[in-house]
């Protein structure tokens, strides 16, 4: 049956379905109509119509649904359906379960309504011709920015209807590594559902790539930082003349040099407060906690940026310790939480944060004993 004849089946005088359509996420040149609107369109055309759904197969891994469309109750009694279609959906693994039965039912209903003529030409659908299908994963990856990826919503699982940005923040607050969920959507999901929801897969992979890039510190940066520190230390060293040989001019020069050294130290301390992240570049999460605790100063520990938490995210650790909101959320204190519960839940991860917490916790204990 031609598209023109199909569209005649669903035509309603004065109603243009394109006015309730939306651009497809994967290809703005195509449009779609939400399932609930398509159903409303059908019942507007056929007030006595009926949509019948039936479970064909359902287990813990997959659901297959069948939908039949009837123009009237009389047609339903006589089993004279207008169209019929199937829909299926796979369930996710443990921890990523989705509403797969509901999704399969929605798919079957929308397919059946489409076959009955309730759709718009050039719409976004798996029934389209090959040249009209969604953008490929490679194209999406090439055009999707990190900011766009963070705003992509997950359609199922424990993070259902949450954006990746919301998921990452929530995982940090709960002491969970957000990479686990991102890795599922970036690698495991596309293996089990090839070609499905490419936008979701592209977003997860874009975020993982950005995370990997931002966490790595180029060797050149580390070397430059070390050379700068060494240079400043050398500039502060003053070799005084023996007391018996010192002249008044030499004494004056020594005093001036000392004043310059003190000013340099003052500037460096000021810069550390303004940009604490510069002080922590010597420490990376691939270093052991014990190694960092042995060398990290109290000031460096205070300046470490906390990578998680509703009230602590992207703030210096020293600023967060006495924050009223943090104390309320963590009765035993932030430092106690980081070196105990958080460290246990994240072995081998966030080592810089954990090391800094241990340094400050030890300093706090020593101060109390004193």
SEBA-256595 format. One line per 5 residues: number of its first residue (from 1); their letters; for each residue x, y, z of C-alpha. Coordinates in Angstrom, 3 decimals. Example, Ala and Ser with C-alpha at 12.3 -4.5 7.8 and 13.67 -1.06 7.14 Angstrom:
2
1> as> 12.300:-4.500:7.800; 13.670:-1.060:7.140
! end
This chain:
370
1> xxxxx> 0.000:0.000:0.000; 1.336:3.442:-0.924; 2.144:6.136:1.629; -0.644:8.302:0.201; -3.300:5.612:0.857
6> xxxxx> -1.934:4.983:4.341; -2.092:8.669:5.162; -5.721:8.785:4.005; -6.549:6.211:6.681; -5.341:8.539:9.417
11> xxxxx> -6.267:11.928:7.935; -8.365:14.242:10.128; -9.749:17.442:8.682; -7.992:20.481:10.138; -5.249:18.418:11.817
16> xxxxx> -1.651:18.550:10.605; 0.451:15.893:12.410; 3.670:17.739:11.588; 2.644:20.425:14.122; 3.089:17.924:16.980
21> xxxxx> 6.322:16.391:15.664; 9.809:16.914:17.090; 13.295:16.739:15.533; 14.962:13.356:16.027; 17.906:13.462:18.450
26> xxxxx> 20.186:11.540:16.105; 19.241:13.425:12.940; 17.536:16.864:13.084; 16.508:16.485:9.433; 14.018:13.795:10.475
31> xxxxx> 11.068:14.056:12.852; 9.104:11.841:15.216; 5.856:11.975:17.176; 5.763:10.736:20.750; 3.917:7.435:21.272
36> xxxxx> 1.223:8.944:23.517; 0.450:11.611:20.906; 0.186:9.015:18.137; -2.317:7.072:20.262; -4.340:10.234:20.885
41> xxxxx> -4.319:10.862:17.139; -5.638:7.325:16.532; -8.523:7.659:19.017; -9.393:11.067:17.589; -9.761:9.399:14.186
46> xxxxx> -11.455:6.263:15.534; -13.238:7.065:18.850; -14.509:3.454:19.036; -11.144:2.001:18.128; -9.132:-0.448:20.209
51> xxxxx> -5.425:-1.163:20.682; -4.820:-4.752:21.809; -1.460:-5.857:23.184; -0.342:-9.377:24.016; 2.805:-10.818:25.570
56> xxxxx> 4.331:-13.316:23.157; 7.407:-14.074:25.236; 8.711:-12.743:28.513; 11.601:-13.859:30.693; 14.360:-12.201:32.691
61> xxxxx> 16.310:-11.411:29.524; 13.795:-10.375:26.853; 10.187:-9.325:26.246; 8.340:-9.710:22.937; 4.965:-8.007:22.525
66> xxxxx> 2.318:-8.084:19.813; -0.110:-5.241:19.048; -3.233:-5.274:16.909; -5.123:-2.134:15.874; -8.919:-2.164:15.432
71> xxxxx> -11.082:0.657:14.040; -14.044:-0.291:16.222; -15.187:-2.668:18.925; -17.180:-4.576:16.309; -13.999:-5.153:14.334
76> xxxxx> -12.345:-6.312:17.556; -15.059:-8.893:18.214; -14.710:-10.175:14.668; -10.876:-10.099:14.922; -10.794:-7.843:11.876
81> xxxxx> -7.693:-5.832:12.729; -6.409:-2.869:10.756; -2.750:-3.675:11.362; -0.488:-5.852:13.483; 3.137:-5.492:14.613
86> xxxxx> 5.645:-6.874:17.079; 8.087:-5.162:19.422; 10.919:-6.535:21.524; 13.441:-5.310:24.070; 16.315:-6.938:25.944
91> xxxxx> 16.810:-6.441:29.668; 20.085:-5.061:31.009; 22.476:-6.907:33.372; 22.158:-6.753:37.147; 22.314:-3.143:38.283
96> xxxxx> 21.267:-1.883:34.875; 17.802:-3.423:34.637; 15.422:-1.520:32.436; 11.653:-1.399:31.909; 12.087:-3.781:29.028
101> xxxxx> 8.493:-5.089:29.002; 7.061:-1.571:28.823; 9.579:-0.605:26.151; 8.696:-3.660:24.050; 4.985:-2.834:24.358
106> xxxxx> 5.507:0.807:23.322; 7.566:-0.328:20.336; 4.874:-2.761:19.206; 2.101:-0.172:19.561; 3.962:2.493:17.639
111> xxxxx> 4.905:0.059:14.852; 1.312:-1.117:14.521; -0.008:2.451:14.421; 2.598:3.340:11.841; 1.466:0.463:9.636
116> xxxxx> -2.090:1.748:10.035; -1.053:5.125:8.648; -0.432:7.110:11.839; 2.957:8.610:11.080; 4.494:11.459:9.095
121> xxxxx> 6.601:10.897:5.953; 10.370:11.065:6.475; 9.890:10.401:10.176; 12.542:8.806:12.372; 11.731:5.082:12.472
126> xxxxx> 13.453:1.730:12.237; 11.058:0.981:9.347; 12.596:3.727:7.196; 14.617:2.938:4.103; 18.341:2.292:4.706
131> xxxxx> 19.331:5.749:3.451; 16.979:7.311:6.004; 18.296:5.539:9.079; 19.836:7.298:12.067; 23.273:8.860:12.065
136> xxxxx> 26.093:6.383:12.536; 28.071:6.155:15.747; 31.197:7.538:14.064; 29.338:10.616:12.807; 27.859:11.272:16.249
141> xxxxx> 31.245:10.872:17.937; 32.799:13.338:15.500; 30.148:15.999:16.097; 29.202:15.609:19.775; 30.823:17.934:22.311
146> xxxxx> 31.590:17.022:25.924; 28.908:19.456:27.142; 26.291:17.903:24.856; 27.253:14.411:25.998; 26.719:15.306:29.662
151> xxxxx> 23.102:16.309:28.931; 22.118:13.022:27.255; 19.511:11.105:29.287; 19.652:7.400:30.073; 16.326:5.737:29.134
156> xxxxx> 16.480:2.794:31.534; 18.252:1.217:34.498; 18.796:2.656:37.960; 19.669:6.022:36.389; 16.467:6.112:34.307
161> xxxxx> 15.622:9.645:33.074; 18.857:11.034:34.539; 21.468:12.817:32.444; 25.052:11.559:32.488; 25.993:14.726:34.362
166> xxxxx> 23.465:13.952:37.110; 24.661:10.354:37.253; 28.304:11.384:37.697; 27.469:13.833:40.490; 25.289:11.265:42.278
171> xxxxx> 27.954:8.563:42.003; 30.592:10.885:43.464; 28.275:11.712:46.364; 27.715:8.012:47.057; 31.393:7.120:46.747
176> xxxxx> 30.810:5.149:43.527; 33.120:5.219:40.530; 31.027:6.777:37.697; 33.198:5.044:35.113; 31.404:1.737:35.774
181> xxxxx> 28.079:2.997:34.407; 29.712:4.943:31.579; 31.669:1.871:30.519; 28.445:-0.149:30.338; 26.801:2.272:27.910
186> xxxxx> 30.018:2.828:25.948; 30.996:-0.819:25.432; 28.702:-3.502:26.863; 25.366:-2.025:25.729; 26.346:-1.596:22.033
191> xxxxx> 27.668:-5.174:21.925; 24.292:-6.522:23.065; 22.237:-3.991:21.093; 24.220:-3.221:17.914; 23.031:-0.106:16.123
196> xxxxx> 20.533:0.878:18.835; 20.579:4.262:20.551; 23.825:5.445:18.993; 23.442:8.844:20.649; 23.583:7.232:24.101
201> xxxxx> 26.666:5.201:23.204; 28.405:8.203:21.630; 27.729:10.337:24.716; 29.197:7.734:27.097; 32.307:7.321:24.952
206> xxxxx> 32.771:11.080:24.614; 32.637:11.532:28.401; 35.067:8.661:29.037; 37.514:10.126:26.518; 37.319:13.530:28.191
211> xxxxx> 37.837:11.965:31.635; 40.897:10.062:30.453; 42.377:13.197:28.913; 41.741:15.462:31.907; 43.144:12.977:34.453
216> xxxxx> 46.454:12.448:32.651; 49.259:14.925:33.332; 51.802:15.320:30.506; 55.396:14.627:31.520; 56.393:18.022:30.131
221> xxxxx> 54.086:19.765:32.611; 55.537:17.785:35.522; 59.102:18.560:34.449; 58.330:22.252:34.040; 56.758:22.350:37.494
226> xxxxx> 59.753:20.619:39.085; 62.211:22.934:37.329; 60.279:26.007:38.498; 60.306:24.828:42.120; 64.024:24.056:41.931
231> xxxxx> 64.755:27.443:40.383; 62.857:29.283:43.113; 64.631:27.308:45.833; 68.023:28.173:44.321; 67.127:31.852:44.154
236> xxxxx> 66.397:31.854:47.894; 69.756:30.381:48.917; 72.113:33.049:50.252; 75.750:32.347:51.098; 76.791:34.819:53.791
241> xxxxx> 80.428:35.906:54.122; 82.335:34.867:57.253; 81.666:37.335:60.098; 85.248:38.473:60.303; 85.379:39.301:56.551
246> xxxxx> 81.970:40.926:56.157; 82.019:44.603:55.291; 79.178:47.041:55.798; 78.470:46.917:52.021; 78.308:43.129:52.039
251> xxxxx> 75.970:43.180:55.034; 73.670:45.581:53.224; 73.636:43.352:50.122; 72.898:40.300:52.253; 69.964:42.060:53.892
256> xxxxx> 68.577:43.101:50.514; 68.930:39.550:49.195; 67.178:38.193:52.290; 64.299:40.638:51.836; 63.920:39.534:48.209
261> xxxxx> 63.875:35.891:49.266; 61.149:36.571:51.845; 59.119:38.455:49.242; 59.484:35.541:46.832; 58.264:33.117:49.489
266> xxxxx> 55.330:35.396:50.239; 54.355:35.562:46.571; 54.565:31.799:46.209; 52.302:31.281:49.218; 49.852:33.794:47.825
271> xxxxx> 49.828:32.013:44.474; 49.220:28.702:46.228; 46.062:30.108:47.792; 44.852:31.553:44.521; 45.513:28.403:42.478
276> xxxxx> 45.765:25.371:44.790; 45.586:22.940:41.883; 49.093:24.011:40.816; 50.491:22.668:44.074; 48.949:19.201:43.591
281> xxxxx> 50.300:18.562:40.111; 53.221:16.658:41.624; 50.781:14.022:42.895; 48.697:11.704:40.723; 46.213:8.951:41.485
286> xxxxx> 48.526:6.289:40.059; 50.947:6.924:42.957; 50.459:4.908:46.144; 48.765:6.544:49.126; 51.704:5.690:51.401
291> xxxxx> 54.183:7.280:48.993; 52.256:10.545:48.921; 51.590:10.627:52.669; 55.360:10.402:53.264; 56.074:13.537:51.209
296> xxxxx> 52.891:15.622:51.165; 52.889:18.724:53.360; 49.876:19.913:55.348; 49.507:22.922:53.054; 49.563:20.721:49.974
301> xxxxx> 46.972:18.432:51.528; 44.666:21.357:52.268; 44.906:22.478:48.643; 43.939:19.124:47.117; 40.693:19.473:45.153
306> xxxxx> 37.914:17.092:46.252; 36.490:15.265:43.183; 33.113:14.314:44.624; 30.306:15.302:46.987; 27.336:17.638:46.843
311> xxxxx> 28.994:20.193:49.143; 32.654:19.408:48.380; 32.892:18.878:44.606; 35.758:20.899:43.065; 36.602:22.600:46.371
316> xxxxx> 39.901:22.526:48.268; 39.925:19.879:50.996; 41.007:22.388:53.629; 37.955:24.556:52.916; 35.536:21.635:53.227
321> xxxxx> 36.567:20.248:56.611; 34.723:22.826:58.717; 31.858:23.461:56.278; 28.573:23.229:58.270; 26.839:21.362:55.447
326> xxxxx> 29.627:18.801:55.286; 29.566:18.284:59.058; 25.814:17.771:58.946; 26.084:15.221:56.129; 29.066:13.408:57.689
331> xxxxx> 28.734:13.329:61.510; 32.144:11.641:61.911; 33.796:14.265:59.745; 34.967:14.449:56.147; 38.473:13.189:56.869
336> xxxxx> 37.178:10.127:58.731; 34.854:9.338:55.818; 37.558:9.698:53.158; 40.168:7.496:54.847; 37.675:4.813:55.892
341> xxxxx> 34.377:4.286:54.015; 35.421:6.090:50.848; 38.849:4.431:50.656; 37.311:0.968:51.159; 34.722:1.539:48.394
346> xxxxx> 37.310:2.921:45.966; 40.492:0.847:46.301; 43.254:2.194:44.097; 41.220:5.218:43.012; 41.276:8.852:44.137
351> xxxxx> 44.600:8.179:45.886; 45.565:11.862:45.996; 42.382:12.769:47.884; 42.747:9.863:50.307; 46.428:10.648:50.938
356> xxxxx> 45.620:14.299:51.617; 42.883:13.278:54.055; 45.337:11.027:55.916; 47.920:13.808:56.162; 45.377:16.238:57.625
361> xxxxx> 43.852:13.602:59.905; 47.274:12.763:61.323; 48.061:16.459:61.849; 44.731:16.904:63.612; 45.401:13.963:65.937
366> xxxxx> 48.886:15.236:66.786; 47.509:18.693:67.553; 44.875:17.214:69.887; 47.450:15.081:71.698; 49.694:18.117:72.102
! end
